[in-house]
Amino acid sequence: MIKKSGFIIEDLKLKDLKKFTNFLRNYYENKILINKKYYKSVLLNKKMLNFLFWNKKKNFYNIKIVKFNNSIVFFHAYIPQSHFDDKLSNNEIFLGLVVAEKKLKIPLIPLTLSAISNKAKFLGTINPTLLPMLKIKKFQVQEMNHLFIKNSEKDKIKDSKMSKYKFLNQKKLKLLNTQSLYKGLTPQKSDNFIINRYLKHPIYKYFLVANFDLKMCLKSILVFRKIRNKKINLIRIVDYIGKEKDLIYCNSALVDLIKNVDFIDFYSFGISSNIYQKTGFKNIKDYKNIIIPNYFEPYVNKNIGLLCGIKTNSKENIMLFKGDGDQDHPRKK
């Protein structure tokens, strides 16, 4: 607990959950109403709230709340990489949703950010809502690349015969020697992270593909999910585990995956254009007539750019994807 100028900053505990839920309903501005259907924040789904933020070891949510006169006036959610694998560092953290009471005139994010990131070696956020504050705090802010492969251009995927692939489940993943894939990654990940973050997701169904060279040396793992409605049939890649230069070994899998969908898309940061172009990916910014929506719950028929913010002392190559942080999760009516 931190006290400053009458404000109390503390972790969200079960005793305050009802207050927190009421506060979120009253002050979260990104509620969406389309065709008389209300789409709510992922935090209003108890199953998703627990999945993303409940800290079993410490018996509180990874959400900093700020109280004034015993009422919640502000909160800041966050997800340490250790949340999905307790053997990973708890000093690599993705910042999540920030909500403030409308009448609040004092900026509280410096206080919660300090409380969250006191010893952090890596801080990341995707689609941040408080860009001016992040820039003041010396975050690197940049737009992610929204990459895609179109079904009608599948023949342009290069070098698809130089690799092989296999679909994985939890058991098959554990049988692979994956240590080299995770070495040098920022943010850190692991087999247990992949299992707990993706394969055990309470709502979405994710798929894993292991990519090999022709000698069956493991080069990378792709994580994706399938999205389908009346207007589009899509495979969305949400994570890539491997070296940047080894993205080319995904081509054999991509050739087969694109056969039954309109597009494969891939939000990424840290993969250079000369690498992703070799795999057949194109950047949607270069194509004004192509729309691949980001939002499907509800469906919004337009391209959406995602920004990411990074602050780190790591010298390793940093790669971020849509599955990082709190981005790739459902909104339900």
C-alpha positions in Angstrom: 0.0 0.0 0.0 1.2 3.5 -0.9 -0.3 6.7 0.5 0.2 10.1 -1.2 -1.7 13.3 -0.9 -4.8 11.6 0.4 -4.7 8.9 -2.3 -4.1 5.2 -1.4 -2.6 2.9 -4.1 -3.0 -0.8 -3.5 -3.5 -4.1 -5.2 -7.0 -5.1 -6.2 -8.2 -7.8 -3.7 -11.4 -9.8 -3.7 -13.0 -7.6 -1.0 -12.9 -4.7 -3.5 -14.0 -6.6 -6.5 -17.6 -5.4 -6.5 -16.5 -1.8 -6.1 -14.0 -2.3 -9.0 -16.7 -3.8 -11.3 -19.1 -0.9 -10.6 -16.4 1.6 -11.2 -15.5 0.0 -14.5 -19.1 0.0 -15.7 -19.4 3.7 -14.8 -16.2 5.1 -16.2 -14.8 2.8 -18.9 -15.4 4.8 -22.1 -14.7 2.2 -24.7 -18.0 0.5 -24.4 -19.3 -0.3 -27.9 -22.9 -0.3 -29.0 -23.6 -1.6 -32.5 -27.0 -2.7 -33.8 -28.5 -2.4 -30.3 -26.0 -4.9 -29.0 -23.7 -3.9 -26.1 -20.1 -5.2 -26.2 -18.3 -5.1 -22.9 -14.7 -4.9 -21.6 -12.9 -8.1 -21.1 -12.6 -7.1 -17.5 -16.3 -7.5 -17.0 -16.0 -11.1 -17.9 -15.1 -12.8 -14.6 -13.5 -15.8 -16.3 -11.3 -13.5 -18.4 -10.5 -11.2 -15.5 -9.2 -14.2 -13.5 -7.3 -15.6 -16.5 -5.5 -12.4 -17.3 -4.9 -10.8 -13.9 -5.5 -13.1 -10.9 -2.2 -13.7 -9.0 -2.6 -17.0 -7.4 0.5 -16.8 -5.3 -0.2 -13.4 -3.8 -4.0 -13.7 -3.7 -4.7 -10.4 -5.5 -5.3 -9.2 -9.0 -2.4 -7.6 -11.0 -4.4 -4.4 -11.0 -3.3 -1.3 -9.1 -6.3 0.6 -7.7 -6.2 4.2 -6.4 -8.7 5.1 -3.6 -9.8 8.5 -2.3 -12.1 8.6 0.7 -12.4 4.8 0.4 -13.8 5.1 -3.2 -11.9 3.8 -6.3 -11.0 6.7 -8.5 -8.5 5.1 -10.8 -7.0 1.8 -11.8 -4.1 0.5 -13.9 -3.9 -3.2 -15.0 -0.7 -5.0 -15.9 0.5 -8.5 -16.9 4.0 -9.7 -15.9 5.4 -12.4 -18.2 5.7 -14.6 -15.0 1.9 -14.6 -14.9 1.8 -17.4 -17.4 5.0 -19.1 -16.2 6.3 -18.4 -12.7 9.8 -19.3 -13.7 10.0 -16.3 -16.0 11.1 -12.9 -14.8 8.4 -10.8 -13.0 10.4 -7.8 -14.1 9.1 -8.0 -17.7 5.7 -6.4 -17.7 3.0 -5.5 -20.2 0.9 -2.5 -19.1 -2.9 -2.9 -19.7 -6.1 -0.9 -19.3 -6.1 2.4 -17.4 -9.5 3.9 -16.3 -10.0 7.1 -14.4 -13.0 8.9 -12.8 -14.1 11.6 -15.1 -13.9 14.4 -12.6 -10.4 13.4 -11.6 -8.0 16.4 -12.2 -4.8 15.0 -10.8 -2.8 12.7 -13.1 -2.3 9.5 -11.2 -0.6 7.3 -13.8 2.9 8.4 -12.7 2.0 6.9 -9.3 0.6 3.6 -10.5 3.3 3.3 -13.2 6.0 3.7 -10.5 4.3 1.1 -8.3 4.0 -1.4 -11.1 7.4 -0.9 -12.7 9.7 -0.1 -9.8 12.2 -2.8 -10.8 11.1 -3.6 -14.3 13.7 -4.5 -16.9 11.1 -4.4 -19.7 7.9 -2.5 -20.0 5.6 -2.9 -23.0 2.1 -1.9 -24.0 0.1 -2.4 -27.2 -2.5 0.2 -28.4 -1.7 2.5 -25.4 -4.3 5.0 -24.4 -1.9 7.4 -22.6 0.7 8.2 -25.3 1.7 11.6 -24.0 2.5 10.2 -20.6 4.5 7.3 -22.1 6.6 9.7 -24.2 7.3 11.8 -21.1 8.4 8.5 -19.4 10.8 7.9 -22.3 8.9 5.0 -23.9 9.7 4.2 -27.5 6.3 4.5 -29.3 5.9 3.1 -32.8 3.1 1.6 -35.0 3.2 -2.1 -35.5 3.3 -3.6 -39.0 0.0 -5.1 -40.0 1.2 -7.8 -42.4 -0.9 -10.1 -44.6 -0.9 -12.8 -47.3 -3.9 -12.9 -49.7 -5.3 -16.2 -50.9 -5.1 -15.2 -54.6 -1.4 -14.5 -54.2 -0.4 -17.7 -52.4 1.8 -18.7 -55.3 4.0 -15.8 -54.5 5.1 -17.3 -51.1 8.7 -18.1 -51.6 10.9 -21.1 -50.8 8.0 -23.1 -49.4 9.9 -26.4 -50.2 12.8 -25.5 -48.0 10.9 -26.3 -44.8 8.5 -28.7 -43.1 6.0 -28.2 -40.3 3.9 -30.1 -37.7 0.9 -29.1 -35.7 1.5 -29.3 -32.0 -0.6 -29.9 -28.9 0.6 -29.6 -25.3 2.1 -33.1 -25.2 3.9 -32.7 -28.6 5.3 -29.3 -27.6 6.8 -30.7 -24.5 8.5 -33.4 -26.5 10.4 -30.9 -28.6 13.8 -29.4 -27.7 12.7 -25.7 -27.8 15.3 -24.1 -25.5 17.2 -22.5 -28.4 14.0 -20.8 -29.6 13.6 -18.8 -26.4 17.2 -17.9 -26.0 17.7 -14.1 -26.3 14.0 -13.3 -26.6 12.7 -10.0 -25.2 10.1 -10.3 -23.7 10.9 -13.8 -22.4 8.7 -16.8 -23.2 8.7 -20.5 -22.6 6.8 -23.7 -23.3 4.8 -23.2 -20.1 4.1 -19.6 -21.1 2.8 -20.8 -24.5 0.6 -23.5 -22.9 -0.9 -21.3 -20.2 -1.3 -18.2 -22.4 -2.7 -19.9 -25.5 -3.6 -23.6 -25.2 -5.4 -23.0 -21.9 -7.2 -19.8 -22.9 -10.8 -20.1 -21.5 -12.6 -18.8 -24.7 -10.4 -18.7 -27.8 -9.0 -21.8 -29.5 -5.4 -21.3 -30.5 -3.2 -23.5 -32.8 0.5 -24.2 -32.7 2.7 -25.0 -35.7 6.3 -26.0 -35.3 8.5 -25.2 -38.3 11.6 -27.1 -39.3 14.3 -27.1 -41.9 14.6 -30.1 -44.3 16.9 -31.9 -41.7 14.0 -31.5 -39.1 16.0 -29.0 -37.1 13.4 -26.9 -35.2 13.4 -23.2 -36.4 10.3 -21.6 -35.0 6.8 -21.9 -33.6 3.7 -20.0 -34.9 0.6 -19.4 -32.8 -2.6 -18.5 -34.6 -6.4 -18.7 -34.3 -9.1 -18.9 -36.9 -11.6 -16.1 -37.4 -14.7 -16.5 -39.6 -17.9 -14.5 -40.2 -20.1 -13.8 -43.2 -17.7 -11.3 -44.7 -14.2 -12.7 -44.2 -12.4 -16.0 -43.4 -9.1 -15.3 -41.8 -6.1 -16.9 -40.0 -4.6 -14.5 -37.5 -1.0 -15.1 -36.3 -0.7 -13.8 -32.8 2.8 -15.0 -31.8 6.0 -16.1 -33.3 8.7 -17.9 -31.3 12.1 -18.0 -33.0 14.8 -15.8 -34.5 13.8 -13.0 -36.8 15.8 -14.4 -39.7 14.1 -17.8 -39.4 10.6 -16.5 -40.3 11.3 -17.9 -43.8 10.9 -21.4 -42.4 7.2 -20.8 -41.8 6.6 -20.7 -45.6 5.7 -24.4 -46.0 3.0 -24.0 -43.3 1.8 -20.7 -44.7 1.2 -22.2 -48.2 -1.1 -24.9 -46.7 -2.8 -22.6 -44.2 -3.8 -20.0 -46.8 -5.6 -22.5 -49.0 -8.9 -22.4 -47.1 -9.0 -18.8 -46.0 -9.1 -15.3 -47.6 -6.2 -13.9 -45.7 -3.5 -14.7 -43.2 -2.7 -11.6 -41.1 0.0 -10.8 -38.6 0.5 -7.7 -36.4 4.2 -7.5 -35.5 6.9 -5.2 -34.2 10.7 -6.0 -34.6 10.6 -8.0 -37.9 12.3 -6.0 -40.7 10.7 -5.6 -44.1 13.3 -7.6 -45.9 12.6 -10.6 -43.7 8.8 -10.5 -43.8 8.8 -9.9 -47.6 10.8 -13.0 -48.1 8.0 -15.0 -46.6 5.4 -13.4 -48.9 3.9 -11.0 -46.3 2.9 -7.5 -47.4 2.3 -4.5 -45.3 -1.4 -3.3 -45.4 -0.3 0.3 -45.3 0.9 -0.1 -48.9 -2.6 -1.3 -50.1 -5.4 1.2 -49.9 -8.1 -1.1 -51.3 -7.6 -4.0 -48.9 -9.4 -4.2 -45.6 -8.5 -6.8 -43.0 -10.4 -5.8 -39.8 -8.8 -5.9 -36.4 -12.1 -5.9 -34.5 -14.6 -8.8 -34.9 -16.4 -8.5 -31.5 -18.2 -6.4 -32.7 -17.2 -6.5 -36.4 -15.8 -3.2 -37.6 -15.1 -3.2 -41.3 -11.9 -1.0 -41.4 -8.2 -1.4 -40.9 -7.0 -0.5 -37.5 -3.4 0.4 -36.7 -1.9 -0.7 -33.4 0.7 1.2 -31.6 3.2 -0.3 -29.2 5.2 1.4 -26.5 8.5 -0.1 -25.1 10.9 0.9 -22.4 13.8 -1.5 -21.7 17.5 -1.7 -21.0 17.7 -5.0 -22.9 20.1 -5.1 -25.9 18.4 -8.1 -27.3 16.2 -8.0 -30.4 12.7 -7.0 -29.2 9.7 -8.5 -31.1 6.1 -7.9 -30.1 2.9 -9.5 -31.5 -0.8 -9.2 -31.1 -0.9 -12.0 -28.5 1.3 -10.0 -26.1 -0.2 -8.1 -23.3 -4.0 -7.8 -23.1 -4.8 -7.3 -26.8 -6.0 -10.6 -28.3 -9.0 -11.3 -26.1 -12.7 -11.5 -26.6 -15.4 -8.9 -26.2 -18.8 -10.5 -25.7 -22.3 -9.2 -25.7 
